[in-house]
Amino acid sequence: MKISAVLCVLVTGGLFGTAYAQSIYNDGGSHTLNGTVAGVQVRDNGTGDPTTLTVAPGAHVTNDLAVYDTSVVRYLGGSTVDDGHYGRGFSDTTIFGGSFGSILDFTYQSTGTIVDATVNCTHQCVRALDDAQVDIFGGYYSGANSNGIYVDDAAQVNLYGGTFAERLRSEHNGLLNVYGGSFDEIWSTSGGTVTIFGSSFDVWTSEGLLYDDWTGTLLHGFDGWVQGRLSDGVVRQFAAKVFQANGRIILTDAQVIPNPPTIPVPAAAWLFGSALFVLGWVRRRSR
């Protein structure tokens, strides 16, 4: 008989909204997170079999959610994580929606796909380190006092959409590919590379030798403005800075943007059913 290794440590109880100190999913099976918990860990079963956790609409994590090993987390939207999401190891995360109060953090070759999210960050909204790879298709990211996106240690972030209130930054062999999105400032520091895909770029700077027109590269010391049509078809103007000789911002020709993943069928059915329920309720009230 298989014994499920899902551990919940009770902190407070009640008929509704029961809270737990920590929920650990590590049996190599598939689970759904509902209700309110104080923290979540997702791991494999100790022999390499990944555990899958689906975060249902309405779920509430009052601390943070961390996924390790090769395990998988899927946020279907409508959930809340008061702190942040942390992807570790070779884990895989897909966020179709949800609210996060701190950070979306990916490291140690983890992967992440962000279709939509609202992140009210305290220091960095999306951070990728140590060969992690993150694709961002949408969302709203604000409240950071330093970086909306931070890429470091040979990690890669591909930005296709989303609105960022703070700067985008790549350093220490990090790679940031920008195909679209809304932002005001981009930095390349200490060996980071930023590649901006689009066309018809215009460059303004007070220094005359900091832009290589032949290769389309902003060089060390560049501190100015760029305007161009990004691959998403939108013309944007933003500030750009390059620090240290091995940092660079490359302006290149337009590229095709891949389609973001679609919301899973069960979640789509839930959202459609909720809409029908609300519509029926409104009709009954109007009679």
PyMOL commands that set and color helices and strands:
alter all, ss='L'
color gray80, all
select helices_A, chain A and resi 265-286
alter helices_A, ss='H'
color red, helices_A
select strands_A, chain A and resi 6-12+19-25+30-33+36-37+40-42+52-55+60-61+65-67+72-75+80-81+85-87+92-95+99-100+104-106+111-114+118-120+124-128+133-136+140-142+147-151+156-159+163-164+168-171+175-178+185-189+193-205+211-212+217-218+223-230+235-243+248-252
alter strands_A, ss='S'
color yellow, strands_A
deselect
rebuild
show_as cartoon
